Amino acid sequence: MSASTPGKVTIFCIEDAKCSDLALNLENAFESAHWDVTVTNSTMVPPGILSSSEFLVNAIRSTTELPITFDRFNRNAGPGEFIAIGARP
């Protein structure tokens, strides 16, 4: 995955009141890069930010102070990559 290769990403947000601004900013950035983006709420998100892509972790790292974790093994989010935004730890 690279910046020049559009893909599919699902953004999970634990709760609108806690992460909707960050989720919207990420959605806008990915849509500007012509990615297929889905944003959904999920109560099953751990604290901090979790992503299925090391590339996405590195791209997001400078945009937030939340801890970001790369999880190459969790593929339950469906096709494409995922970013899960949880509560501040």
Buried (B, 14 or more C-beta within 10 A) or exposed (E): BEEEEBBBBBBBBBBEEBBBEBBBEBBEBBEEBEBEBBBEBBEEBEBBBBBBBEBBBEBBEEEBEBEBBBBEEEEEBEEBBBBBBBEEE
